[in-house]
Amino acid sequence: MSNALSLYASGAPNAQATVDIFKGTWCTKLPNGLVSGPADNFHDSRVALAERELGFNGKTVLELGPMEAGHTYGIHAHGAKSIVAIEGNSDCYLKCLIVKEMYDLERAKFLYGDFLPYLEQEDQRFDIIFASGVLYHMAEPLKLLAEIKKHTDKTYIWTGFYDKVIMEPAYGDQFKKRFGEPVTIRYGDFTCEGIPQWYEDMLGLPNYVGGASHGSTWLRKDDIVRFLRYLGFDRVDVFDVDLSYGYAPRFSIVAETKSLV
């Protein structure tokens, strides 16, 4: 039988006690010396890259999958006019609210839910859509990219991509359990190959922050670039291609529509 009294604080309010509501499950290293997680997303080169190439100051920003609000913190610090950040993991959403309160992110609004139906249902446009670490978790990645284009003319994307030559040696015998054979996927008259991927060996982890279903569809790097151009982004620049992590090669993309009709 659980002890309801264990849910109550025993000391005066303090930041570490607040963080310890989710003790042992944080992925992100919180500022000011708090004991939390390892990843320094609060001072992240991806946010710096997006700021340099697109500029957040005075802009309306939609952030897809803020996880624990580390990138939100950076976007806010760069002067974004407003940030709507949509998180589908309930624990991560509550962590975002903790971060918002502790670091006074007053221009950020966090919403709990799946951002793809949000994009499909909403008409609002944003100056910038920031989508770090979400594309390769999508069952329908082409649909997500198409919805991003419908809602903005400027986007920053950081994602893992599929490269069998690099990934198969890293996974070894687990490769065929984690990835299926390529299949043809389509959006409009655009076609490419998507590679099925499954999370079954990860779902039991206490700090799992992957996709919302049992698997996703990975894309090759060149197909992501081709599709963004197909959608009408006339600037598609690739940055920071990183092949060192064999389990998931990754890169950044800045896409922009300049020649507006």
N, C-alpha and C positions, 0 to 999 in steps of 0.2 A: 504493500500500500504506500503510495507516495505521500510525502509530508508537505502539505500546502505551505507550511511556514518557511520552507526552504526557498520559496519564491520571494521572500521579503528581504530587503536590505537591513543590515545590522549597524551600519555606520553612517556618518554624514555623507551627503552626495559628493562624489569625486569621479574624475574622468576614468581612472583605471577600473573602478568598480563597475562603471557603465559598460566599458569595453568587455569586461569579464562576464557579462550576461551571455556572451558567445565565446567564452574562453576556449582556446584550443582549436577554433574553427576559422579564424580570420586568415585570409590569404594576403591581406595588405598590411604593410608596415605603416602604422598611424604616426603622425607627427608628434613632437614634444616628448619623445622618449617612452611612449606608452608600449607596454608589452602586448603585442598583437601578432601580425604575420610577417612573412619575409619579403614580399614584393613591394618595392618602393614606387607604387603607382601614384603617390601624391606628388612626386617630382619626376615625371615620366617624359622621356624624350619624344614619345608619340604625341603628347599634348604640345610640346614645344615645336615639333614639326608642323602640326596643324596650325598653330598660332603663326608661325613664320610664313606659311604658304597661303593661308586663308584669312587669318586675323579674327579673333573673337570679340574684340572690343566693340561694344554697342550692338552686337549681333544677337538675333534670336537663334537658339541652338536646340536641336533635338538630339539627345544622347540615347543610343540603343544599348541596353545591357550595361548599366553603370557598375554592376557587381557590388563593390563596397564604397563607391563614390570617390575613389581616388582621382580618377580623371575629371569627375565633376568639380572637385576641389580646384584642380588646375585651370579648367575652363573658366570657372568663376573668378579665380585670381587674375585672369587675363582680361577681365572686364566685360564678360558677356552680359548683354542686356537682360536676357532671361534664358533659363535652361529648363526644358522638360526632359526628364530622365525616366525611362521606362524599364523596370526590372521585373522579371518573371519568377525569380527564385525568392520565396517568401522570407527565408532567413537573410538573404542578401538585401532585400528591400528594407527590412527592419534595421540592418546595419547601416544602410544609407540614411535612414532617419536619425540614427545616433550621430553619424558624421555631420549631418546637416545641423543638428543642434549644437554639437561640440565646437564646430568651426564656423558657425554663423553664415551658412550658405543661404542667405535670405532671398537671393534671386533664382534659386533652384527649386523646382517642384518635382517631387518623386511620385511616380504612379506605379501601382502594382498591377501587372498583367503582361500579356503577350503583345509585343510591339507590332507583329505582323498584322493581326486583325485591326489594331489601332490605326495603322497606316492605311489599311483597306477601307476603313470606315470614316476617317477624318479627312476634311478638306484643307486643313490649315497647312500653310507653307512655312518653311523655316529658312533663315539665311544660310545655316550650315547644319548638316546632319553628321554627327560624329558616331562612327560605328566600329569600335575596336573590340576584336575578339568575339564577334558574333556570326560572321558569314559562314564559317566552317562548321558551325553548330546547327545550321538550318537544313531542314528536310527539302526545302524548295529555295535554294540560294538565288536562282535567277529571278524568282518572284520578289524576293526581298530587294534586290538591286533595282528592279523595275519600280517598286514602290518608293524607294529612296529618290529616284529620279522624278517621280510625280510630285514630290514634296519639297524639292530643293534644287538649286542650280550649283551648289557647292557641297562636296562631301569629302570627309576623310575616312578611309577604311584601313584597318589593320587586320590581317587574317592569315591563318595557315592555308597552305595549298598542297595539292597532291603532286608528288614526284616519286614514282615507283623506284627509280634508280637510287635515290637517296634514302627512301623510307624503308624499303624491304630489308636491307642489311641491318638497319637499326632495330626493327621489330623482330627479325629472325623468324622463328617458327610461329610466332604470334601474328605475323602479318596477314595471313589468310583468314585468321579468326576475326581480325579487326576490320579488314577491308574486303569488299566484294569485287567482282569483275565490273569494269566500266559499262555503263548503259547510256543510251542516247537520251538526252533531255532537251526540251524545246521551250522557247518563249517566242510567240509570234513566228516569224520565219527564221529565227536564229536557232541553230542547233550546236550542241557540243556534247562531250561526254561528262557524265557525273559518276562519281565513284562512291558507292554505298559504304558507310562506316558505322560501326556499332559500339555502344558504350558499356556493354554488359559487365566488363571487368572493372568498371570505374564507379558504378552507381552506388556501391556500398561505402564509398569514402566519406568521412565526416565533413569534408570541405569541398565536396563535388560542386563544381560551378559550370558544368557543360550544358548541353542542350536540354530541352524540355521533353524530349521523347527518347526512345531507345536507340536512336541512331540519327545520322545526318547524311548529307550528300556533299562530298568534297569536289572542288573544281581545280583544274590546272591553272597556273598563274596566267599564261597567255590567253586562256579563254575568259578569265575574269576581265582582263584588259579589253579584249575584243568586244565583250558584251557591253561594257560601259560605253565604248565608242558607238556601238550599235544603238544604244539608248539615246544618244544625242549629246553626250559629254564631249566637247571638242578639245578639251584639255584632259588628258589622262596621263599623269606622271607617276612613275614607280620610284620608290625610295627604299633604302635599307633592306635589300633582299638578304635574308639570313638563312644560309643552308647549314649552319653548324649544328642545329638541333634536328637530328635525323628523323625524330618521331613526327615532327611537324615543321617543315620549312615554312618561313613566314616572310611577309613583306608589307610595306605601306603603300597606299595609293591616295593621291589627291586628284579628284576629278571635279571639273568645273565646266559650266556652260557659259561661254563668253559672248558668242554671237547670238544674242537673244533677238527674236523677231518682234 
